[in-house]
Every structure is written in C-alpha cells, then in structure tokens.
Amino acid sequence: MAQKNIFARFLEMDRRWLFLALAVVVIVALLLPPAIGVRVTSPVTRFFDVIDTSDPDKPLLLAVDTPPSGLPELEPMIVGILSHCFDRGQPVILISLQMEGVSIAERLVAQVQDEFNRRAVEAGVERRIRMGEDWALLGYRAGFSAVILGLGDEVRKVYTTDLYGTQLDEIPLFADYHNYDDTAAVVDISWSSTPELWVQFAGGPYGVPILVGCTAVSAPQYYAYLQTGQMSGLLGGLKGAAEYEKLISHPGLATRGMVAQTGAHLLVVLLILLGNVAFFLDRMSRKRRK
C-alpha cells in the first residue's frame, strides 16, 4: 500500500485537532489585551449622542428584556450603558418586560456600581454610586403594551414599589419622576421583538427617544425604524457593543469578544485556503504517480 503524501494526510486530519486549534485561538485572544480597531458606525454614534447630550438630571429608563441566552451579545451593552450614565452622573431606572431580565439587571447594576465605587476609592474621589439615588430597579411587570402605556401616564400606576419593596415616594430618585416627560430616553436591550412595542406605545404617542440594543441577527429588521427616526440609535450584536465601548472609552467584554471572533474567523479562512491548496496539490501528486 502506497504511503500517503503530506497533503492527503492533511485532508484526512481528525477534525478534533481543528476544534482544538479554534479553542486555543479564542482562549489566547480573550487573555491578551484588546488590540483590534473597531470602526464606529452611524447607528451606534447616534445611540451614544442621545445619551451623552441628554439632560443628566433626567433618568434613563433601561428595559432589560432578555433571557440568559442573549447575554453573550447583550450583557456588554447593559454594562456599557450603566457605566456611561454613572460616569456622567445620570440616574438609571431599570425595568423588565421579561421575567428573566430582572435577575440579570440586578446582577449587572451591582457589578457596575461596585466597579465604579472601587475606582473612585482608588482615585480618591468622594462620589459613590448609591441605590435609590443613582439607580433603581423596579423589576418585572406582565403586560408589554399595557406596561409601556402605563409608564407614559404615571410610573406609580404600574409600580408602587421597587423590587425590594420600598415605596417609590420614599426613593429620592422618584421625587420628581412621573412619566416619559421626566425621562431622558428609553433604552430597550432586547432578545425578542419588544423594541417594536416601545416604538409603537412610547416613542409614537409620547415622543420619548427610543434606543435599542439587540442581537446581530435581529438588527437588520430595525434599520427601517432608524431611517424614519422612530428609533434614535441602535446597537447591533457584539460589534455594536464594541463600538459603544470605544465611544465611552471603556473597553470590556465586547471588545475582547471581537478580538476572539476575529481570530476565529481568520483561522477558519486560513483552514479553508490550506484545505483547497492541499486538495489540488494532492491531486497533482496522484497524477504524477500514475
């Protein structure tokens, strides 16, 4: 039996070696400092500008409408938005139209608060982020459109207390907050079609700016809303989150994820090229032996 040439052996390589190579590339990319440039696109710039030019005394209403399965793309967006608002002294009110979003919002706002306060201590800054003053978590309410419309009338008709049972009138953040007139913008971080409900029942009737963060596969369906002005900005997938991190000068999970994603794509392209070259060289070698 003729010995196989190196090209044939490459083509018959156990696919587990390819999976191992992919794992190594991703792990190394995640461990190394982010070193990839991201070009910021118009939808992300518009998203950033709405928040950055809004009245910092008006709270941002952040709806965390995603289950855990959407977090690889959406968690960096939530962290980035909270960091942006806390850095500029703007309060954030968190709600959820999906039950799973409550625990996600609670974990991430605590994480960003702790990170901000840790950096403040290291820098010798007196300011601290505090629940009830800089942020409030109202939790989940069922009803989608009914909740969105209710918030446009009076928040206390939808939520009488925050997630922890404190009456809204006892929370400093709500002293002058009642409805969308007192809101800088609404941000919906969504894994489903809830952004369309915010456009329909909040943006249209009340004129509050609607900002959306969604998975990459969902982003194309919202470009029409951007063109008509019914959405004021859009973060699409991991790349959108990385662009936003660049604008707020806060590189995080999305920036690292883009490095890993780019490395994985380059490896796949390289393997495709090597596979094609090996195929043709192997065929030429077989012809010469005949």
LOKEZA-773116 format. One record per atom (N, C-alpha, C, CB): residue in one letter; x, y, z. Coordinates in pm, whole numbers, padded with zeros to 5 digits, always signed. Last residue first. Glycine has a CB too. Layout:
# residues N
AXYZ;...
# end
This chain:
# residues 290
K+00084+00810-01137;K+00020+00714-01227;K+00108+00690-01350;K-00120+00766-01271;R+00207+01011-00999;R+00243+00875-00963;R+00183+00771-01059;R+00197+00847-00821;R+00092+01243-01095;R+00233+01217-01129;R+00272+01074-01100;R+00324+01311-01051;K-00160+01226-00982;K-00147+01215-01128;K-00004+01182-01167;K-00192+01345-01197;R-00102+01269-00713;R-00158+01139-00755;R-00142+01118-00904;R-00306+01130-00716;S-00019+01534-00719;S+00076+01430-00677;S+00027+01293-00722;S+00095+01433-00524;M-00254+01665-00789;M-00140+01670-00881;M-00039+01559-00848;M-00072+01809-00875;R-00402+01613-00556;R-00448+01559-00685;R-00335+01559-00788;R-00569+01640-00738;D-00251+01753-00369;D-00266+01608-00355;D-00310+01546-00487;D-00367+01574-00244;L-00289+02011-00462;L-00154+01954-00463;L-00158+01802-00450;L-00070+02014-00351;F-00566+02039-00421;F-00513+02044-00557;F-00371+01985-00564;F-00513+02188-00608;F-00581+02007-00137;F-00661+01924-00227;F-00599+01921-00367;F-00805+01976-00234;A-00417+02207-00035;A-00381+02066-00014;A-00456+01975-00109;A-00409+02026+00130;V-00568+02431-00111;V-00432+02412-00165;V-00391+02266-00151;V-00329+02504-00093;N-00799+02387+00042;N-00807+02390-00104;N-00670+02368-00168;N-00865+02524-00151;G-00693+02396+00304;G-00764+02277+00256;G-00773+02272+00105;G-00902+02273+00315;L-00591+02653+00316;L-00498+02540+00322;L-00564+02413+00272;L-00449+02520+00466;L-00836+02796+00302;L-00733+02814+00199;L-00636+02696+00197;L-00656+02945+00224;I-00961+02699+00534;I-01026+02681+00404;I-00922+02693+00292;I-01139+02785+00383;L-00781+02786+00727;L-00802+02643+00709;L-00869+02613+00576;L-00885+02587+00824;L-00811+03066+00701;L-00681+03002+00676;L-00698+02853+00650;L-00587+03025+00795;V-01078+03096+00780;V-01039+03132+00644;V-00906+03066+00607;V-01027+03286+00630;V-01052+03012+01048;V-01139+02938+00957;V-01102+02967+00812;V-01286+02974+00983;L-00878+03210+01147;L-00838+03069+01148;L-00921+02988+01050;L-00850+03011+01289;L-01037+03437+01117;L-00912+03427+01041;L-00863+03282+01036;L-00804+03517+01103;H-01242+03378+01301;H-01272+03392+01157;H-01146+03377+01072;H-01338+03528+01130;A-01097+03379+01540;A-01164+03257+01496;A-01195+03262+01347;A-01293+03234+01576;G-01013+03648+01548;G-00914+03539+01544;G-00975+03410+01494;G-00853+03518+01681;T-01263+03774+01567;T-01177+03799+01451;T-01073+03688+01437;T-01107+03937+01464;Q-01347+03678+01817;Q-01426+03649+01697;Q-01343+03668+01571;Q-01550+03738+01691;A-01154+03785+01987;A-01169+03640+01976;A-01243+03602+01849;A-01243+03585+02098;V-01206+04058+01941;V-01073+04003+01914;V-01081+03853+01895;V-00974+04038+02028;M-01469+04071+02028;M-01441+04098+01887;M-01303+04048+01848;M-01452+04247+01858;G-01437+04022+02301;G-01509+03926+02219;G-01484+03946+02071;G-01657+03935+02246;R-01310+04254+02382;R-01237+04127+02388;R-01304+04023+02299;R-01228+04076+02534;T-01527+04426+02338;T-01400+04449+02269;T-01316+04322+02268;T-01322+04565+02335;A-01717+04317+02514;A-01744+04320+02369;A-01615+04338+02290;A-01843+04432+02336;L-01606+04347+02771;L-01632+04214+02717;L-01650+04215+02566;L-01753+04154+02782;G-01435+04654+02716;G-01478+04548+02805;G-01498+04417+02734;G-01603+04587+02876;P-01328+04990+02723;P-01321+04858+02659;P-01351+04747+02759;P-01182+04836+02597;H-01437+05273+02735;H-01448+05173+02841;H-01444+05034+02778;H-01581+05193+02924;S-01496+05505+02590;S-01359+05479+02639;S-01359+05380+02754;S-01293+05610+02684;I-01732+05529+02466;I-01732+05568+02607;I-01596+05545+02672;I-01840+05489+02683;L-01660+05436+02213;L-01707+05574+02228;L-01704+05620+02373;L-01848+05587+02173;K-01597+05168+02265;K-01494+05259+02214;K-01534+05404+02237;K-01468+05233+02064;E-01842+05066+02339;E-01734+05067+02437;E-01622+05161+02393;E-01679+04925+02458;Y-01968+05087+02091;Y-02014+05171+02201;Y-01908+05179+02311;Y-02146+05117+02259;E-01830+04890+01951;E-01825+05028+01904;E-01865+05123+02016;E-01917+05046+01782;A-01910+04666+02098;A-01769+04704+02097;A-01752+04848+02049;A-01690+04609+02007;A-02184+04660+02037;A-02143+04681+02176;A-01997+04725+02183;A-02163+04552+02258;G-02169+04605+01764;G-02229+04730+01810;G-02189+04763+01953;G-02380+04722+01799;K-02053+04351+01780;K-01979+04461+01717;K-02036+04595+01759;K-01983+04448+01564;L-02252+04198+01900;L-02126+04219+01971;L-02047+04335+01911;L-02042+04092+01967;G-02565+04361+01803;G-02475+04249+01830;G-02347+04290+01901;G-02441+04181+01704;G-02614+04687+01744;G-02642+04557+01685;G-02535+04456+01716;G-02658+04570+01537;L-02770+04953+01877;L-02651+04871+01898;L-02684+04732+01847;L-02607+04869+02049;L-02908+05253+01757;L-02913+05107+01757;L-02775+05048+01782;L-02969+05055+01625;G-03132+05536+01789;G-02999+05475+01784;G-03011+05325+01800;G-02908+05534+01892;S-03392+05617+01773;S-03289+05721+01770;S-03148+05665+01764;S-03302+05807+01891;M-03666+05517+01579;M-03562+05478+01674;M-03449+05577+01660;M-03512+05331+01649;Q-03796+05675+01403;Q-03876+05620+01513;Q-03787+05555+01620;Q-03976+05517+01460;G-03664+05765+01182;G-03648+05842+01305;G-03729+05789+01421;G-03685+05981+01281;T-03659+05618+00956;T-03777+05702+00976;T-03767+05788+01101;T-03902+05615+00984;Q-03419+05483+00990;Q-03435+05572+00876;Q-03553+05666+00893;Q-03451+05491+00749;L-03474+05325+01213;L-03371+05428+01221;L-03389+05531+01110;L-03232+05366+01213;Y-03663+05154+01110;Y-03704+05245+01217;Y-03602+05356+01237;Y-03724+05168+01349;A-03503+05011+00932;A-03611+05096+00878;A-03659+05196+00983;A-03729+05010+00829;Y-03342+04861+01102;Y-03283+04972+01026;Y-03389+05065+00969;Y-03196+04917+00914;Y-03448+04641+01225;Y-03474+04770+01288;Y-03414+04887+01211;Y-03419+04770+01428;Q-03373+04412+01100;Q-03516+04443+01096;Q-03547+04579+01158;Q-03594+04336+01169;P-03095+04387+01149;P-03143+04436+01019;P-03291+04475+01018;P-03120+04331+00916;A-03077+04283+01426;A-03051+04423+01392;A-03107+04468+01257;A-02903+04447+01393;S-03097+04014+01480;S-03220+04094+01484;S-03200+04235+01431;S-03271+04100+01624;V-02843+03914+01473;V-02938+03858+01378;V-03067+03939+01373;V-02969+03714+01414;A-02719+04048+01687;A-02680+04080+01549;A-02783+04030+01448;A-02544+04020+01517;T-02953+04156+01939;T-02858+04061+01884;T-02831+04094+01737;T-02910+03916+01898;C-02975+04504+02047;C-03030+04374+02010;C-02920+04282+01960;C-03141+04389+01904;G-03084+04802+02182;G-02970+04712+02174;G-03024+04572+02149;G-02882+04717+02303;V-03220+05119+02105;V-03235+04973+02105;V-03099+04905+02100;V-03322+04927+01987;L-03403+05402+02212;L-03274+05343+02177;L-03284+05193+02194;L-03159+05402+02264;I-03627+05655+02157;I-03617+05510+02176;I-03481+05463+02124;I-03733+05435+02103;P-03730+05957+02311;P-03634+05888+02223;P-03625+05739+02260;P-03494+05954+02233;V-04082+06018+02335;V-03956+05993+02405;V-03859+05922+02311;V-03981+05909+02534;G-04336+06067+02231;G-04222+06138+02174;G-04090+06119+02246;G-04252+06280+02170;Y-04574+05943+02292;Y-04517+06034+02392;Y-04392+06107+02343;Y-04483+05957+02516;P-04663+05780+02074;P-04758+05863+02150;P-04693+05971+02236;P-04841+05775+02237;G-04399+05674+01973;G-04502+05740+01893;G-04592+05833+01975;G-04586+05637+01825;G-04255+05569+02195;G-04196+05667+02105;G-04300+05745+02027;G-04103+05598+02010;A-04457+05396+02312;A-04387+05500+02389;A-04332+05609+02296;A-04272+05438+02470;F-04578+05221+02136;F-04657+05267+02250;F-04587+05372+02337;F-04692+05150+02335;Q-04398+05172+01920;Q-04541+05189+01896;Q-04612+05258+02013;Q-04605+05055+01871;V-04146+05141+02037;V-04167+05241+01932;V-04315+05275+01919;V-04112+05190+01797;W-04200+04931+02210;W-04158+05060+02265;W-04175+05171+02162;W-04012+05052+02311;L-04260+04733+02024;L-04364+04778+02116;L-04327+04912+02178;L-04387+04673+02226;E-04016+04697+01900;E-04127+04747+01820;E-04240+04797+01908;E-04178+04639+01726;P-03861+04585+02108;P-03834+04721+02061;P-03948+04780+01978;P-03707+04722+01979;T-03960+04314+02144;T-04010+04422+02230;T-03973+04562+02181;T-03958+04402+02368;S-03890+04082+02011;S-03948+04191+01932;S-03999+04306+02017;S-04061+04138+01848;S-03587+03982+02177;S-03707+03947+02103;S-03758+04068+02027;S-03817+03893+02199;W-03388+04068+02330;W-03359+03944+02259;W-03475+03906+02168;W-03330+03831+02358;S-03289+04405+02403;S-03390+04303+02374;S-03335+04185+02296;S-03504+04364+02299;I-03295+04680+02577;I-03197+04578+02543;I-03274+04448+02528;I-03082+04565+02653;D-03410+04990+02522;D-03458+04852+02531;D-03347+04758+02485;D-03588+04832+02447;V-03420+05298+02673;V-03330+05201+02609;V-03387+05061+02631;V-03184+05212+02666;V-03554+05616+02648;V-03583+05476+02680;V-03485+05389+02603;V-03731+05439+02645;A-03437+05923+02793;A-03457+05833+02679;A-03494+05696+02734;A-03329+05825+02588;A-03498+06091+03011;A-03403+06134+02908;A-03422+06053+02780;A-03258+06120+02958;T-03815+06164+03147;T-03719+06061+03107;T-03628+06113+02996;T-03793+05934+03060;D-04037+06306+03208;D-03924+06321+03300;D-03810+06225+03266;D-03969+06297+03444;D-04218+06225+03026;D-04177+06366+03021;D-04054+06390+03108;D-04291+06457+03066;Y-04280+05965+03100;Y-04180+05985+02995;Y-04135+06130+02981;Y-04234+05937+02863;N-04327+06021+03458;N-04358+05956+03330;N-04248+05987+03227;N-04497+06003+03278;H-04218+06104+03711;H-04355+06054+03699;H-04379+05975+03570;H-04451+06169+03706;Y-03993+06234+03946;Y-04010+06147+03828;Y-04150+06088+03826;Y-03904+06034+03828;D-03909+06366+04165;D-03963+06447+04055;D-03985+06365+03929;D-03869+06564+04025;A-03847+06151+04334;A-03909+06272+04389;A-03974+06357+04280;A-03805+06354+04463;F-03718+05920+04267;F-03853+05939+04214;F-03923+06064+04266;F-03936+05819+04246;L-03476+05918+04402;L-03472+05927+04256;L-03610+05960+04197;L-03421+05796+04198;P-03543+05871+04674;P-03507+06006+04627;P-03514+06022+04475;P-03369+06040+04673;I-03819+05688+04769;I-03692+05677+04697;I-03657+05814+04639;I-03699+05569+04585;E-04069+05705+04865;E-03963+05708+04965;E-03824+05701+04902;E-03982+05593+05061;D-04235+05672+04653;D-04230+05805+04712;D-04123+05818+04819;D-04365+05840+04771;L-04214+05397+04609;L-04144+05489+04520;L-04133+05628+04579;L-04215+05496+04386;Q-04146+05185+04887;Q-04240+05271+04816;Q-04164+05373+04731;Q-04334+05341+04915;T-03961+04888+04862;T-03961+05028+04907;T-04059+05109+04823;T-03819+05089+04899;G-03933+04629+04765;G-04048+04662+04849;G-04053+04804+04902;G-04052+04572+04961;Y-03740+04573+04584;Y-03711+04536+04723;Y-03820+04580+04821;Y-03579+04596+04766;L-03813+04677+04342;L-03801+04531+04354;L-03789+04487+04499;L-03680+04482+04275;D-04030+04947+04451;D-03920+04892+04372;D-03913+04742+04397;D-03785+04960+04408;T-04390+04995+04425;T-04264+04981+04499;T-04153+04940+04403;T-04277+04878+04614;T-04578+05029+04231;T-04598+05100+04357;T-04472+05098+04444;T-04715+05040+04434;Y-04585+05057+03894;Y-04500+05008+04003;Y-04530+05091+04128;Y-04348+05017+03966;V-04804+05173+03763;V-04751+05044+03718;V-04669+04979+03829;V-04665+05063+03592;K-04857+05407+03881;K-04974+05324+03847;K-04931+05185+03799;K-05058+05393+03739;R-04616+05532+03900;R-04671+05474+04022;R-04797+05393+03999;R-04699+05584+04122;V-04571+05642+03651;V-04496+05522+03687;V-04556+05454+03809;V-04351+05556+03714;E-04821+05750+03444;E-04765+05767+03578;E-04700+05638+03620;E-04873+05811+03681;D-04815+05743+03149;D-04912+05817+03230;D-04853+05852+03366;D-05041+05737+03246;G-04616+05584+03055;G-04633+05716+02994;G-04730+05804+03069;G-04678+05701+02853;L-04654+05352+03190;L-04538+05432+03227;L-04545+05572+03166;L-04409+05363+03184;G-04874+05253+03047;G-04890+05297+03185;G-04776+05385+03232;G-04903+05178+03276;L-04758+05175+02806;L-04854+05286+02807;L-04871+05341+02948;L-04990+05241+02750;I-04601+04961+02904;I-04538+05073+02833;I-04630+05195+02833;I-04503+05033+02689;V-04798+04791+03010;V-04694+04847+03096;V-04632+04970+03031;V-04584+04741+03125;A-04943+04728+02781;A-05012+04794+02893;A-04910+04859+02987;A-05099+04693+02970;S-04752+04594+02623;S-04805+04724+02579;S-04873+04799+02692;S-04902+04705+02464;F-04662+04387+02865;F-04599+04450+02750;F-04659+04587+02719;F-04612+04361+02629;G-04751+04227+03075;G-04847+04308+03001;G-04792+04380+02880;G-04904+04407+03091;A-04595+04213+03398;A-04653+04148+03279;A-04742+04247+03206;A-04733+04021+03319;R-04298+04346+03522;R-04443+04357+03517;R-04491+04291+03388;R-04489+04507+03526;Y-04004+04332+03723;Y-04086+04280+03612;Y-04233+04313+03632;Y-04068+04128+03600;G-03807+04611+03851;G-03840+04470+03830;G-03934+04445+03714;G-03900+04415+03953;L-03694+04844+03935;L-03837+04826+03959;L-03883+04684+03931;L-03916+04922+03874;L-03416+04970+04069;L-03460+04851+03997;L-03606+04824+04033;L-03369+04727+04031;A-03235+05269+04030;A-03344+05198+04096;A-03386+05082+04008;A-03465+05292+04125;W-02953+05486+04089;W-03026+05384+04014;W-03137+05324+04100;W-02929+05274+03966;D-02879+05697+04244;D-02820+05686+04110;D-02888+05579+04025;D-02672+05656+04120;E-03055+05663+04464;E-03014+05796+04419;E-02965+05792+04275;E-02906+05852+04511;G-03113+05398+04482;G-03215+05493+04525;G-03184+05635+04485;G-03232+05486+04671;M-02780+05301+04542;M-02916+05262+04505;M-03015+05363+04562;M-02948+05119+04557;R-02503+05504+04450;R-02591+05450+04555;R-02728+05415+04498;R-02606+05552+04670;I-02168+05565+04388;I-02296+05527+04328;I-02380+05459+04436;I-02276+05433+04204;R-01991+05842+04527;R-02020+05699+04522;R-02155+05679+04454;R-02020+05638+04665;R-01732+06087+04545;R-01861+06045+04491;R-01873+05894+04486;R-01882+06102+04352;E-01468+06137+04616;E-01568+06116+04721;E-01698+06058+04668;E-01596+06245+04791;V-01172+05989+04495;V-01292+06068+04466;V-01400+06035+04568;V-01344+06041+04321;G-00936+05846+04492;G-00957+05943+04599;G-01076+06034+04576;G-00834+06025+04616;A-00903+05644+04317;A-00870+05777+04268;A-00887+05885+04376;A-00955+05811+04149;E-00990+05427+04465;E-00851+05429+04421;E-00807+05568+04376;E-00831+05330+04307;V-01261+05499+04491;V-01176+05487+04610;V-01029+05496+04572;V-01203+05354+04684;A-01340+05484+04225;A-01350+05612+04296;A-01262+05611+04420;A-01495+05641+04336;R-01312+05214+04169;R-01224+05310+04100;R-01226+05446+04170;R-01267+05325+03954;R-01515+05119+04336;R-01377+05076+04357;R-01280+05174+04293;R-01355+04935+04302;N-01740+05236+04221;N-01700+05277+04356;N-01557+05235+04389;N-01796+05218+04458;F-01743+05098+03974;F-01733+05244+03978;F-01683+05290+04115;F-01870+05309+03947;E-01773+04833+04063;E-01655+04871+03985;E-01634+05022+03989;E-01669+04824+03841;D-02023+04847+04190;D-01904+04809+04267;D-01776+04850+04195;D-01902+04659+04292;Q-02186+04918+03969;Q-02176+05004+04087;Q-02049+04974+04165;Q-02299+04986+04176;V-02157+04694+03806;V-02108+04823+03758;V-02092+04921+03875;V-02203+04881+03651;Q-02277+04497+03975;Q-02140+04481+03925;Q-02080+04615+03883;Q-02137+04384+03807;A-02535+04593+04005;A-02449+04580+04124;A-02303+04570+04083;A-02490+04457+04208;V-02619+04573+03744;V-02613+04707+03803;V-02528+04703+03930;V-02756+04760+03834;L-02602+04293+03706;L-02515+04382+03630;L-02508+04522+03691;L-02563+04392+03487;R-02794+04181+03883;R-02653+04141+03888;R-02563+04245+03822;R-02633+04006+03821;E-03031+04306+03800;E-02985+04320+03938;E-02836+04287+03948;E-03066+04229+04031;A-03057+04220+03534;A-03040+04362+03563;A-02983+04383+03703;A-03174+04435+03550;I-03091+03945+03583;I-02979+03993+03502;I-02951+04139+03531;I-03009+03973+03352;S-03326+03939+03727;S-03203+03894+03793;S-03080+03939+03716;S-03203+03741+03809;V-03498+04043+03518;V-03484+04107+03648;V-03353+04068+03717;V-03603+04070+03738;G-03523+03889+03288;G-03440+04008+03284;G-03414+04072+03419;G-03503+04107+03196;E-03706+03689+03312;E-03565+03655+03331;E-03476+03777+03340;E-03518+03566+03220;M-03950+03815+03248;M-03921+03778+03385;M-03773+03752+03410;M-04001+03656+03423;Q-03963+04105+03055;Q-03946+03960+03055;Q-03892+03917+03191;Q-03851+03914+02941;L-03960+04368+03091;L-04086+04314+03039;L-04079+04163+03024;L-04120+04379+02905;S-03808+04546+03351;S-03802+04433+03259;S-03943+04392+03219;S-03727+04314+03323;I-03609+04834+03444;I-03730+04753+03449;I-03709+04633+03357;I-03857+04836+03407;L-03421+05084+03605;L-03422+04956+03535;L-03555+04885+03554;L-03306+04868+03583;I-03315+05406+03571;I-03426+05326+03624;I-03434+05200+03540;I-03562+05406+03620;V-03033+05596+03649;V-03089+05493+03561;V-03200+05420+03636;V-02979+05392+03514;P-02892+05931+03649;P-02956+05815+03712;P-03015+05721+03608;P-03065+05861+03809;Q-02575+06051+03558;Q-02715+06038+03517;Q-02777+05915+03580;Q-02727+06031+03363;G-02304+06107+03574;G-02392+06145+03683;G-02539+06139+03650;G-02359+06281+03727;R-02135+06006+03387;R-02183+06144+03365;R-02284+06188+03470;R-02245+06156+03228;D-02089+05752+03487;D-01975+05842+03468;D-02020+05987+03451;D-01894+05798+03347;F-02344+05642+03474;F-02285+05668+03605;F-02167+05765+03594;F-02240+05537+03671;C-02376+05620+03192;C-02464+05705+03272;C-02402+05740+03407;C-02599+05637+03293;H-02167+05442+03124;H-02178+05573+03060;H-02260+05668+03147;H-02241+05560+02920;S-02233+05216+03278;S-02106+05287+03300;S-02111+05427+03245;S-01990+05210+03237;L-02477+05146+03160;L-02472+05183+03301;L-02345+05261+03332;L-02481+05057+03389;I-02384+05089+02899;I-02483+05195+02921;I-02482+05241+03067;I-02625+05146+02882;G-02206+04872+02945;G-02160+04997+02885;G-02254+05113+02911;G-02142+04979+02736;V-02378+04676+03050;V-02266+04726+03130;V-02218+04859+03077;V-02150+04624+03131;I-02544+04640+02827;I-02601+04685+02954;I-02492+04744+03042;I-02671+04568+03027;M-02356+04549+02637;M-02433+04671+02612;M-02487+04727+02743;M-02549+04643+02515;P-02259+04308+02741;P-02168+04424+02729;P-02242+04555+02704;P-02069+04400+02617;E-02506+04151+02723;E-02451+04193+02852;E-02353+04310+02839;E-02382+04076+02920;L-02557+04081+02456;L-02629+04192+02516;L-02573+04240+02649;L-02770+04154+02535;E-02406+03861+02369;E-02407+03983+02289;E-02461+04103+02365;E-02489+03961+02165;P-02438+03677+02584;P-02307+03696+02519;P-02299+03823+02435;P-02276+03577+02432;L-02722+03690+02657;L-02621+03769+02727;L-02485+03780+02657;L-02600+03710+02860;G-02929+03540+02563;G-02890+03656+02484;G-02772+03732+02541;G-03005+03748+02471;S-02979+03344+02751;S-02921+03303+02622;S-02878+03420+02537;S-03020+03219+02546;P-03112+03466+02968;P-02967+03443+02975;P-02904+03408+02840;P-02937+03334+03073;P-03346+03693+02800;P-03313+03577+02885;P-03162+03558+02886;P-03385+03448+02834;T-03421+04044+02810;T-03350+03931+02750;T-03338+03816+02849;T-03212+03974+02702;D-03473+04329+02857;D-03572+04233+02807;D-03503+04117+02736;D-03671+04301+02712;V-03442+04579+03048;V-03359+04460+03024;V-03453+04346+02986;V-03271+04423+03151;A-03474+04911+02990;A-03552+04787+02994;A-03461+04671+02956;A-03675+04795+02899;L-03408+05205+03142;L-03340+05092+03080;L-03422+04965+03100;L-03198+05074+03137;L-03438+05539+03125;L-03519+05420+03152;L-03461+05304+03073;L-03670+05443+03116;L-03242+05780+03281;L-03256+05694+03164;L-03339+05574+03205;L-03116+05650+03107;P-03353+06083+03445;P-03311+05942+03443;P-03326+05879+03305;P-03392+05862+03544;K-03220+06406+03421;K-03331+06319+03386;K-03284+06174+03380;K-03393+06361+03251;D-02982+06529+03461;D-03073+06526+03575;D-03195+06438+03548;D-03117+06665+03610;P-02853+06535+03218;P-02809+06434+03317;P-02897+06429+03441;P-02667+06462+03358;D-03017+06556+02919;D-03010+06622+03049;D-02971+06520+03155;D-03147+06690+03085;S-02808+06426+02651;S-02933+06440+02725;S-02909+06510+02858;S-02998+06303+02748;T-02580+06369+02519;T-02626+06508+02510;T-02757+06530+02586;T-02645+06548+02364;D-02542+06099+02561;D-02435+06191+02602;D-02479+06337+02598;D-02315+06172+02514;I-02770+05975+02451;I-02743+05969+02596;I-02648+06080+02638;I-02684+05831+02634;V-02742+06047+02181;V-02868+06071+02251;V-02846+06073+02402;V-02972+05965+02214;D-02483+05957+02117;D-02510+06100+02122;D-02639+06131+02198;D-02519+06157+01982;F-02508+05674+02112;F-02421+05740+02210;F-02460+05887+02227;F-02274+05730+02167;F-02680+05647+01890;F-02715+05591+02021;F-02638+05665+02131;F-02685+05438+02026;R-02523+05757+01689;R-02650+05820+01724;R-02697+05774+01862;R-02756+05790+01619;T-02316+05570+01685;T-02287+05709+01717;T-02413+05782+01760;T-02224+05780+01597;V-02460+05347+01600;V-02400+05347+01734;V-02366+05489+01778;V-02273+05258+01737;P-02538+05421+01339;P-02639+05386+01439;P-02586+05389+01582;P-02695+05250+01410;S-02273+05475+01214;S-02370+05580+01244;S-02476+05540+01347;S-02439+05622+01117;T-01991+05297+01362;T-02092+05323+01260;T-02195+05423+01308;T-02160+05193+01219;V-01649+05286+01418;V-01779+05319+01476;V-01875+05359+01365;V-01766+05433+01580;R-01432+05021+01379;R-01486+05142+01315;R-01626+05167+01366;R-01485+05128+01160;V-01192+04911+01600;V-01332+04897+01562;V-01379+05028+01500;V-01420+04858+01685;G-00882+04737+01619;G-00956+04859+01597;G-01098+04831+01551;G-00885+04946+01495;I-00755+04531+01873;I-00816+04539+01741;I-00896+04668+01730;I-00905+04416+01714;A-00658+04449+02115;A-00566+04521+02027;A-00623+04532+01886;A-00430+04451+02024;P-00697+04377+02458;P-00764+04407+02330;P-00672+04492+02241;P-00898+04482+02355;P-00449+04152+02595;P-00513+04284+02594;P-00579+04311+02458;P-00410+04395+02626;L-00533+03797+02606;L-00446+03907+02569;L-00520+04040+02577;L-00390+03886+02428;L-00745+03627+02658;L-00650+03654+02765;L-00561+03774+02734;L-00564+03532+02789;L-00886+03602+02422;L-00956+03655+02539;L-00861+03694+02652;L-01055+03554+02589;A-00693+03487+02257;A-00747+03619+02224;A-00817+03683+02343;A-00844+03609+02106;V-00660+03239+02380;V-00548+03332+02376;V-00598+03474+02349;V-00445+03290+02269;I-00917+03130+02331;I-00868+03149+02469;I-00755+03250+02472;I-00822+03016+02529;V-00925+03123+02048;V-01023+03201+02124;V-00973+03231+02265;V-01158+03126+02130;V-00708+02952+01987;V-00713+03088+01933;V-00807+03175+02016;V-00758+03086+01787;V-00788+02716+02119;V-00664+02783+02158;V-00666+02929+02112;V-00541+02710+02100;A-01020+02648+01974;A-01029+02678+02118;A-00906+02755+02165;A-01044+02548+02200;L-00910+02597+01723;L-01006+02706+01739;L-01017+02747+01886;L-01144+02665+01685;A-00755+02372+01782;A-00689+02494+01734;A-00781+02616+01751;A-00649+02478+01586;L-00960+02194+01850;L-00860+02232+01949;L-00790+02361+01909;L-00758+02119+01969;F-01091+02169+01608;F-01163+02226+01720;F-01067+02271+01830;F-01263+02124+01777;L-00883+02045+01466;L-00932+02176+01423;L-01007+02245+01537;L-01024+02162+01299;W-00863+01804+01598;W-00748+01893+01601;W-00789+02035+01559;W-00636+01840+01509;R-01104+01688+01532;R-01086+01733+01670;R-00964+01823+01684;R-01073+01613+01764;R-01088+01592+01276;R-01147+01725+01295;R-01131+01775+01438;R-01294+01722+01258;D-00796+01445+01167;D-00906+01433+01262;D-00959+01573+01294;D-00861+01359+01393;M-00713+01481+00822;M-00685+01512+00962;M-00812+01497+01047;M-00629+01655+00975;E-00716+01443+00555;E-00782+01342+00638;E-00759+01363+00787;E-00734+01204+00598;L-00566+01650+00455;L-00709+01645+00421;L-00785+01546+00508;L-00727+01610+00274;F-00313+01575+00550;F-00376+01699+00598;F-00526+01696+00573;F-00313+01822+00528;R-00265+01345+00403;R-00279+01334+00548;R-00345+01458+00608;R-00143+01311+00613;A-00245+01458+00152;A-00354+01366+00179;A-00377+01352+00329;A-00326+01229+00117;F-00010+01602+00187;F-00134+01672+00155;F-00256+01585+00185;F-00134+01716+00008;I+00188+01416+00234;I+00153+01507+00343;I+00021+01578+00318;I+00263+01610+00362;N+00083+01098+00090;N+00165+01217+00099;N+00110+01311+00206;N+00172+01289-00038;K+00074+00759+00201;K+00004+00883+00169;K+00098+01002+00183;K-00120+00901+00260;Q+00237+00488+00051;Q+00229+00580+00163;Q+00162+00710+00120;Q+00369+00608+00221;A+00063+00215-00096;A+00144+00336-00109;A+00124+00428+00010;A+00109+00410-00239;M+00085-00119+00000;M+00000+00000+00000;M+00088+00124+00000;M-00096+00001+00122;
# end
